[in-house]
Amino acid sequence: MNRTRRRHSVGWVTAAAVVLLAGCSDAPASPPPSLPSVDISGYSDVSAELRWDESRFVFPLDRYMMTDADLDRIDRAFNAQVEQCVEEKGYDFWHSDVPPSEYLIPVDRRYGIWDLAAASADGYELPARFLSLREKMDDEAEKAYANRSEAQDRAEIECLRSVEQLPVIQRGVLPDVGDDRSLYLPAELDGQAYFLALEDPRAKDAFAAWAACLEDNGLTRGEGPEQLGPADIPDELEAQIRVAVIDVTCKRETRFIERLSSLEAQYQAALIDQNQAALDASVQKQAEILRRADEIIATHG
């Protein structure tokens, strides 16, 4: 299950969302056309920080990309502009008060599920707190947009298309045609490192060990290199929890998460060294974008 974040998307919940939610993984959706040749023999001491209780990773490239707090600033700037534009056309503008940092999918399943407590409670489902928040936001949006006139819809669409839209630089966000590709270099390298790691023979060994553990426990790994869980996951929650617990237990016993995340972190570290100047330039451009977001917020309230 993959999530690809798209810039400038009008969300299903917030009229000014800059992120499209579609799945439950921070992993890139598909491999790039070609991958660079990268030697990680000198990076064996590099690893990702694993936040087990949050199902989140901290990778070396993260410091070259925007944080979720930065995303909130850009979202707020966008909403402020749209609100002023819509009100100038004589209409009220509704958007959710919940920032993206709270409604984005809160777990990183780039290697499948790996939180034993969550698996024991929710199986393969997303956390109940998150699903409850999404449902609440959906209900609020449905009420806000009920019985709106076509004229108001047209006015809002015009505003959404006309205001300044600032780019977001995070995992999985790729440039559109005509965008400054150098700005998105951190996200591009993040995708390269992910797929380089998956193609590494050591990753294949990790997958084999995990799959063997699944088989020892009566399960079979899903077919295809992108499958990060057992085949035929049950729909019924109790049965799903049983499978999920075996899945996560096998990942822990074989150190599946540590092995894959360390490989990805090592490829990231090598790619950082190869592209240091360009990454620093991207960070400077991102700082300018965030300064512009703050200017818009100060100007529009």
C-alpha positions as CSV (number, residue, x, y, z in Angstrom):
1,M,0.0,0.0,0.0
2,N,1.6,3.2,-1.1
3,R,1.0,6.8,-0.6
4,T,2.0,9.4,-3.2
5,R,1.7,12.9,-2.0
6,R,0.6,15.4,-4.7
7,R,1.2,19.1,-4.4
8,H,-1.6,21.7,-4.6
9,S,-4.4,19.2,-4.4
10,V,-7.8,20.4,-3.2
11,G,-8.5,17.9,-0.4
12,W,-11.6,16.0,0.2
13,V,-11.8,17.5,3.7
14,T,-10.0,20.8,3.6
15,A,-10.6,23.0,0.6
16,A,-7.0,24.1,0.7
17,A,-5.3,20.8,1.3
18,V,-1.8,20.5,-0.2
19,V,-1.6,16.8,0.3
20,L,-3.7,14.0,-1.3
21,L,-4.2,11.0,0.9
22,A,-4.2,7.7,-0.9
23,G,-3.0,4.7,1.1
24,C,-0.8,4.1,4.1
25,S,2.9,4.1,3.2
26,D,5.6,6.8,2.9
27,A,7.3,4.6,0.4
28,P,7.6,5.9,-3.2
29,A,4.8,4.6,-5.4
30,S,6.9,3.3,-8.3
31,P,10.6,3.0,-9.1
32,P,12.3,5.8,-11.2
33,P,13.2,4.9,-14.8
34,S,16.8,4.3,-13.9
35,L,18.8,4.2,-10.7
36,P,22.4,5.5,-10.1
37,S,25.3,3.3,-9.3
38,V,26.0,3.8,-5.6
39,D,28.7,2.2,-3.4
40,I,27.7,2.0,0.2
41,S,30.7,0.0,1.4
42,G,31.9,2.9,3.5
43,Y,28.6,3.6,5.2
44,S,28.1,0.5,7.3
45,D,27.8,2.5,10.5
46,V,24.8,4.5,9.2
47,S,21.3,3.5,10.3
48,A,17.8,5.0,10.5
49,E,16.3,6.0,13.8
50,L,13.4,3.7,14.5
51,R,10.5,5.1,16.5
52,W,8.8,1.8,17.3
53,D,5.9,3.1,19.2
54,E,5.0,5.6,16.4
55,S,5.8,3.3,13.4
56,R,8.0,6.1,12.1
57,F,11.5,6.3,10.7
58,V,14.0,9.2,10.8
59,F,16.3,8.9,7.8
60,P,19.4,11.0,6.9
61,L,17.6,12.8,4.0
62,D,14.8,14.0,6.3
63,R,16.9,17.0,7.4
64,Y,16.8,18.2,3.8
65,M,13.0,18.2,3.5
66,M,10.2,20.1,5.0
67,T,8.7,19.0,8.3
68,D,5.0,18.4,8.9
69,A,5.0,21.7,10.8
70,D,6.3,23.4,7.7
71,L,3.5,21.8,5.7
72,D,1.0,23.3,8.2
73,R,2.5,26.8,7.5
74,I,2.1,26.3,3.7
75,D,-1.5,25.0,4.1
76,R,-2.4,27.9,6.4
77,A,-1.0,30.4,3.8
78,F,-3.0,28.8,1.1
79,N,-6.2,28.8,3.1
80,A,-5.7,32.4,4.0
81,Q,-5.4,33.5,0.4
82,V,-8.4,31.5,-0.7
83,E,-10.5,32.8,2.2
84,Q,-9.8,36.4,1.3
85,C,-10.5,35.8,-2.4
86,V,-13.8,34.0,-1.8
87,E,-15.0,36.6,0.7
88,E,-14.2,39.3,-1.9
89,K,-16.6,37.5,-4.2
90,G,-19.3,37.7,-1.5
91,Y,-19.2,34.2,-0.1
92,D,-18.1,32.5,3.1
93,F,-15.2,30.1,2.8
94,W,-15.1,26.9,4.9
95,H,-12.0,24.8,5.6
96,S,-11.2,22.4,8.4
97,D,-9.3,23.8,11.4
98,V,-7.4,20.5,11.6
99,P,-3.9,21.0,10.2
100,P,-2.3,18.5,7.8
101,S,0.2,17.4,10.5
102,E,-2.8,15.9,12.4
103,Y,-4.8,14.4,9.5
104,L,-2.0,12.9,7.5
105,I,-1.6,9.2,7.8
106,P,0.4,8.9,11.1
107,V,2.4,5.7,10.4
108,D,5.1,4.8,8.0
109,R,4.6,1.4,6.5
110,R,7.2,1.5,3.8
111,Y,8.1,-2.1,4.8
112,G,4.6,-3.1,5.9
113,I,3.3,-3.0,9.4
114,W,5.8,-3.3,12.3
115,D,4.2,-2.0,15.5
116,L,3.2,-5.1,17.6
117,A,0.8,-3.2,19.9
118,A,-1.0,-1.7,16.9
119,A,-1.1,-5.1,15.1
120,S,-2.6,-6.6,18.3
121,A,-5.3,-3.9,18.4
122,D,-6.1,-3.0,14.8
123,G,-4.6,-5.7,12.6
124,Y,-3.7,-4.1,9.3
125,E,-6.2,-1.2,9.8
126,L,-4.9,2.4,10.5
127,P,-5.1,3.6,14.1
128,A,-8.6,4.0,15.4
129,R,-7.9,7.6,16.6
130,F,-6.8,8.6,13.1
131,L,-9.8,7.0,11.4
132,S,-12.2,8.7,13.9
133,L,-10.6,12.0,13.1
134,R,-11.0,11.4,9.4
135,E,-14.6,10.5,9.8
136,K,-15.3,13.6,11.9
137,M,-13.6,15.8,9.2
138,D,-15.7,14.1,6.5
139,D,-18.9,14.8,8.4
140,E,-17.9,18.5,8.9
141,A,-17.1,18.9,5.2
142,E,-20.4,17.3,4.1
143,K,-22.4,19.7,6.3
144,A,-20.4,22.7,5.2
145,Y,-20.8,22.0,1.5
146,A,-24.5,21.0,1.6
147,N,-26.9,23.2,-0.3
148,R,-24.2,25.4,-1.8
149,S,-25.1,27.3,-4.9
150,E,-23.3,26.7,-8.2
151,A,-22.2,30.3,-8.2
152,Q,-20.5,29.8,-4.9
153,D,-18.8,26.6,-6.1
154,R,-17.5,28.5,-9.2
155,A,-16.2,31.3,-7.2
156,E,-14.3,29.0,-4.9
157,I,-12.8,27.1,-7.8
158,E,-11.7,30.3,-9.4
159,C,-10.0,31.3,-6.2
160,L,-8.4,27.9,-5.7
161,R,-6.9,28.2,-9.1
162,S,-5.8,31.8,-8.9
163,V,-4.0,32.1,-5.6
164,E,-0.3,31.6,-5.0
165,Q,0.5,27.9,-4.4
166,L,3.7,27.2,-2.6
167,P,5.5,23.9,-3.2
168,V,5.9,21.2,-0.6
169,I,9.2,19.2,-0.4
170,Q,8.5,16.0,1.4
171,R,8.8,12.2,0.8
172,G,6.9,11.1,-2.2
173,V,6.3,14.6,-3.6
174,L,7.5,14.9,-7.2
175,P,7.7,18.0,-9.4
176,D,5.2,18.8,-12.1
177,V,6.2,19.6,-15.6
178,G,7.8,23.1,-15.6
179,D,8.7,22.9,-11.9
180,D,12.2,23.6,-10.6
181,R,13.5,20.0,-10.4
182,S,16.5,20.9,-8.3
183,L,14.1,22.0,-5.5
184,Y,12.7,18.5,-5.3
185,L,16.1,16.7,-5.3
186,P,15.8,15.5,-1.6
187,A,12.5,13.7,-2.5
188,E,14.1,12.3,-5.7
189,L,17.1,10.9,-3.8
190,D,14.8,9.5,-1.2
191,G,13.0,7.5,-3.8
192,Q,16.3,6.3,-5.4
193,A,17.6,5.1,-2.0
194,Y,14.4,3.2,-1.3
195,F,14.6,1.2,-4.5
196,L,18.3,0.8,-4.4
197,A,17.9,-0.8,-1.0
198,L,15.2,-3.1,-2.2
199,E,17.4,-4.3,-5.1
200,D,20.3,-4.9,-2.8
201,P,21.0,-8.7,-2.2
202,R,21.0,-8.1,1.5
203,A,17.4,-6.9,1.3
204,K,16.5,-10.0,-0.6
205,D,18.1,-12.0,2.2
206,A,15.9,-10.1,4.7
207,F,12.8,-10.8,2.7
208,A,13.7,-14.5,2.5
209,A,14.2,-14.8,6.2
210,W,10.9,-13.0,6.9
211,A,9.0,-15.2,4.4
212,A,10.5,-18.4,5.9
213,C,9.3,-17.3,9.3
214,L,5.8,-16.7,7.9
215,E,5.8,-20.1,6.3
216,D,6.9,-21.7,9.6
217,N,3.8,-20.1,11.1
218,G,1.4,-21.3,8.4
219,L,1.4,-18.1,6.3
220,T,2.7,-17.2,2.8
221,R,4.2,-13.9,1.8
222,G,2.2,-12.1,-0.8
223,E,3.5,-12.4,-4.4
224,G,5.4,-9.6,-6.0
225,P,8.4,-7.6,-4.8
226,E,6.0,-4.8,-3.6
227,Q,4.1,-7.1,-1.2
228,L,5.0,-6.3,2.4
229,G,2.6,-8.6,4.1
230,P,1.2,-12.1,4.0
231,A,-1.1,-13.2,1.1
232,D,-4.9,-13.4,1.7
233,I,-5.2,-11.1,4.7
234,P,-8.6,-11.9,6.4
235,D,-11.3,-9.2,6.5
236,E,-12.6,-10.4,9.9
237,L,-10.8,-8.4,12.5
238,E,-10.0,-11.1,15.0
239,A,-8.5,-13.3,12.2
240,Q,-6.7,-10.3,10.8
241,I,-5.1,-9.5,14.1
242,R,-3.8,-13.1,14.4
243,V,-2.1,-12.8,11.0
244,A,-0.8,-9.3,11.7
245,V,0.8,-10.4,15.0
246,I,2.6,-13.2,13.2
247,D,3.7,-10.9,10.5
248,V,5.1,-8.3,12.9
249,T,6.6,-11.0,15.2
250,C,8.4,-12.5,12.2
251,K,9.7,-9.1,11.2
252,R,11.1,-8.6,14.8
253,E,12.6,-12.1,15.0
254,T,14.4,-11.7,11.7
255,R,15.3,-8.0,12.3
256,F,13.5,-7.3,9.0
257,I,12.8,-3.6,9.7
258,E,16.3,-2.9,11.0
259,R,18.0,-4.6,8.1
260,L,16.0,-2.8,5.4
261,S,15.9,0.6,7.1
262,S,19.7,0.5,7.6
263,L,20.3,-0.3,4.0
264,E,18.1,2.5,2.9
265,A,19.8,4.9,5.3
266,Q,23.2,3.9,4.0
267,Y,22.1,4.5,0.4
268,Q,20.8,7.9,1.5
269,A,24.0,8.8,3.2
270,A,26.0,7.9,0.1
271,L,23.6,9.9,-2.2
272,I,23.9,12.9,0.2
273,D,27.7,12.9,-0.1
274,Q,27.3,12.7,-3.9
275,N,24.9,15.6,-4.0
276,Q,25.7,17.8,-1.0
277,A,26.0,21.1,-2.7
278,A,22.7,20.6,-4.6
279,L,20.9,19.5,-1.4
280,D,22.1,22.6,0.4
281,A,20.8,24.7,-2.4
282,S,17.4,23.0,-2.2
283,V,17.3,23.7,1.6
284,Q,18.0,27.4,0.9
285,K,15.1,27.5,-1.6
286,Q,12.8,25.7,0.9
287,A,13.7,28.4,3.5
288,E,12.6,31.1,1.1
289,I,9.4,29.3,0.4
290,L,8.6,29.1,4.1
291,R,9.5,32.8,4.5
292,R,7.0,33.5,1.8
293,A,4.4,31.4,3.6
294,D,4.9,33.5,6.7
295,E,4.6,36.7,4.7
296,I,1.3,35.5,3.2
297,I,-0.1,34.6,6.6
298,A,0.9,37.9,8.1
299,T,-0.7,39.8,5.2
300,H,-3.9,37.8,5.0
301,G,-4.4,37.1,8.6
